[in-house]
Amino acid sequence: MKFVIKHEIPGRIRVCMAQPHMTFRQADLLQYYLQGLAFVTAAKVREKTCGAVVCYTGDRSQVVEALRRFEYGAVQPPPGMLENTGRELNARYREKLVLQVLIRFAAKLFLPAPLQHARVAAKSLKYLWHGLRCLGRRRLEVPVLDAAAIGVSLLRQDFNTAGSVMFLLGVGEILEEWTHKKSVSDLARSMSLNVGRVWLRRDGQEVLVKASQVQPGDCVVVRMGSVVPFDGVVALGEGMVNQASLTGESLPVRKEQGGYVYAGTVLEEGELAIQVKKVSGSTRYEKIMGMIEESEKLKSRLEGKAAHLADRLVPYTFLGTVLTWALTRNVTKALAVLMVDFSCALKLAMPISVLSAIREASAFHITVKGGKYLEALAEASTIVFDKTGTLTRARPTVKEVVPFGSHSAGEALRLAACLEEHFPHSMAKAVVRAAREQGLEHEEMHSRVDYIVAHGIASCVGEKRVVIGSRHFVFEDEGCTVRPERQAQFDSLPAEYSHLYLAVDRTLEAVICIEDPLREEAPQAVRRLKEAGLQKVVMMTGDSERTAAAVARRVGVDEYYSEVLPEDKAAYVRREREAGRTVIMVGDGINDSPALSAADAGVAVSEGAEIAREIADVTVAANDLRELVRLRRLSQALMKRIRENYRAIVGVNGALILLGVAGVVPPATSALLHNASTLAISLKSMQNLLPEQPEGEAGE
């Protein structure tokens, strides 16, 4: 496509596309295309100027060539993505805000005084009605205060003050609604479904296909720990489905043949064959939007406190107005008290602070599902880490397959991959990847596959029972044994690797040695978390004592626990909370889900199991654990800003009331200064909390 380079510096280029105008859809397509390029670190497309700013690494020629090749029709984004980007929402609210300001000043400049007064009186009806309706419910809250201030101004024929109050209230409403809808939209989009491949049952066989190839009427198989990819009816099987992300239900719901399941819910137990009814992803987005809008999930304790305090202060404002009039017999001084209240600023600035912090976190590829979790992250004293896939790399690799029976190393790996490919765990993915790299193709040669959380997998091949998993599962739970002539070889297995044990008919057939390297940044992340105020850093793992001790020593945790089960992790989190500590749990696997649910703030690594991401309150990018430090600093900065906002609101409005009672500031000026200070505090609350910006955006 043709374009013009407007400006460039090393690593950053600004271009203008050769077209007269750009639609929202075109802007989103270009944004999606640019962000999908490996060498692009950040991209921002502006539809009004038909331009784009691209930050990149490497040679500029690859950016130029990529832009030259770009065609709108050739880009295929995921279903439902373009409908929910928020670009149109932002444009709509910008226009609302500009229109509000233009109408205000046009009316003052061009309308004669009688028409101005009539316009103000007509506009006041909405606020007066809201106030009367609130009184009708016997509630003395903020709408009553607004109605009283506007009504008294109209009775005194002070149309200028009434107009100013309503204008600033209107601007505040637009800013609050805009920020809220944008943050909720971003949050819902980050929670929305993004399924790549699914198991399709066709002619009695299961085939792994792209989700985009599935049509209504097809039958897909979902196993424990996986997200339900589409709305549909259970055709076969039974299971427990976690629907919390859509309905808010805390307990999983039993689903069996004939039951309806929804896209985006998670199968916690069992196995389901689902006849697909809907393949569109938009329904999930809309359901999440509705759930968030209707629930209190976004509100932190301080937000709730601010809202309640705002309403509780209304009677005192009225009392102050009456006392001022009773003592001074001066209507102007009494009105000065009525024009200034704390509630407007409290109700506006606090939610904007929290929602802006959630937006800022998303810029660092951190998804936070509510303000109360940021509050928990700021106050936490204990953080618990899972080991595999969290403190260690999310991509473990198979280093060696040691045969112990009749199967060769290749045959053992083929059999292991056949079982492991059904389950979303980092170790399972390592086995499947190793088989694929060695060209070990396989057909489904086993019967039903059962996944035993934190232990392993069991199935049957022909008449033989096959199990693969941890040492505890294979040798203690399943009672498997090692051939006597291979015992010496078994005792000398390399200690530096994690081990998966494969047994057939209770006899060990092979041990798969997996390298699970520690994240390079893990020791630094743990050290910096302690510097940020976390008093106890704990590691919990199902791995052996020997492996756990080595990792704990290198990472620098305060405590570690080995060979633990999922319920052990959750029990530890509950004990810490009962001791009065606020707890963060960080994990990535199915076996971390109970602990993620039990913690004050559950943090999932983005490349982990779907159920972990679904249940967790926060999701961080998997490429750097130091994002946890950034998250801690962001949450602490948010709490500091909220406290500063409290002090500023009380200080400014208290001073305005005193100045009004003293007769220094007239009511109109008092109202103007009050609303201006509210907007100033709110706008400041929308600023970034952390000084640094995401990589590649510093020059924006």
Secondary structure as GFF3:
##gff-version 3
##sequence-region A 1 700
A	DSSP	beta_strand	3	9	.	.	.	ID=ss1
A	DSSP	beta_strand	12	17	.	.	.	ID=ss2
A	DSSP	alpha_helix	24	35	.	.	.	ID=ss3
A	DSSP	beta_strand	40	46	.	.	.	ID=ss4
A	DSSP	beta_strand	51	56	.	.	.	ID=ss5
A	DSSP	alpha_helix	60	69	.	.	.	ID=ss6
A	DSSP	three_ten_helix	72	74	.	.	.	ID=ss7
A	DSSP	three_ten_helix	82	84	.	.	.	ID=ss8
A	DSSP	alpha_helix	87	110	.	.	.	ID=ss9
A	DSSP	alpha_helix	113	136	.	.	.	ID=ss10
A	DSSP	alpha_helix	142	155	.	.	.	ID=ss11
A	DSSP	alpha_helix	159	191	.	.	.	ID=ss12
A	DSSP	beta_strand	197	202	.	.	.	ID=ss13
A	DSSP	beta_strand	205	210	.	.	.	ID=ss14
A	DSSP	three_ten_helix	211	213	.	.	.	ID=ss15
A	DSSP	beta_strand	219	223	.	.	.	ID=ss16
A	DSSP	beta_strand	231	242	.	.	.	ID=ss17
A	DSSP	alpha_helix	244	247	.	.	.	ID=ss18
A	DSSP	beta_strand	253	255	.	.	.	ID=ss19
A	DSSP	beta_strand	260	261	.	.	.	ID=ss20
A	DSSP	beta_strand	266	278	.	.	.	ID=ss21
A	DSSP	alpha_helix	282	294	.	.	.	ID=ss22
A	DSSP	alpha_helix	301	328	.	.	.	ID=ss23
A	DSSP	alpha_helix	331	338	.	.	.	ID=ss24
A	DSSP	alpha_helix	343	363	.	.	.	ID=ss25
A	DSSP	beta_strand	366	368	.	.	.	ID=ss26
A	DSSP	alpha_helix	371	379	.	.	.	ID=ss27
A	DSSP	beta_strand	382	386	.	.	.	ID=ss28
A	DSSP	pi_helix	387	391	.	.	.	ID=ss29
A	DSSP	beta_strand	397	403	.	.	.	ID=ss30
A	DSSP	alpha_helix	409	420	.	.	.	ID=ss31
A	DSSP	alpha_helix	426	437	.	.	.	ID=ss32
A	DSSP	beta_strand	450	452	.	.	.	ID=ss33
A	DSSP	beta_strand	456	461	.	.	.	ID=ss34
A	DSSP	beta_strand	464	469	.	.	.	ID=ss35
A	DSSP	alpha_helix	471	471	.	.	.	ID=ss36
A	DSSP	pi_helix	472	477	.	.	.	ID=ss37
A	DSSP	three_ten_helix	484	486	.	.	.	ID=ss38
A	DSSP	alpha_helix	487	491	.	.	.	ID=ss39
A	DSSP	beta_strand	498	504	.	.	.	ID=ss40
A	DSSP	beta_strand	507	515	.	.	.	ID=ss41
A	DSSP	alpha_helix	522	531	.	.	.	ID=ss42
A	DSSP	beta_strand	536	540	.	.	.	ID=ss43
A	DSSP	alpha_helix	545	555	.	.	.	ID=ss44
A	DSSP	beta_strand	559	561	.	.	.	ID=ss45
A	DSSP	alpha_helix	566	578	.	.	.	ID=ss46
A	DSSP	beta_strand	583	587	.	.	.	ID=ss47
A	DSSP	three_ten_helix	590	592	.	.	.	ID=ss48
A	DSSP	alpha_helix	593	598	.	.	.	ID=ss49
A	DSSP	beta_strand	601	605	.	.	.	ID=ss50
A	DSSP	alpha_helix	610	615	.	.	.	ID=ss51
A	DSSP	beta_strand	618	620	.	.	.	ID=ss52
A	DSSP	alpha_helix	627	661	.	.	.	ID=ss53
A	DSSP	alpha_helix	667	685	.	.	.	ID=ss54
###
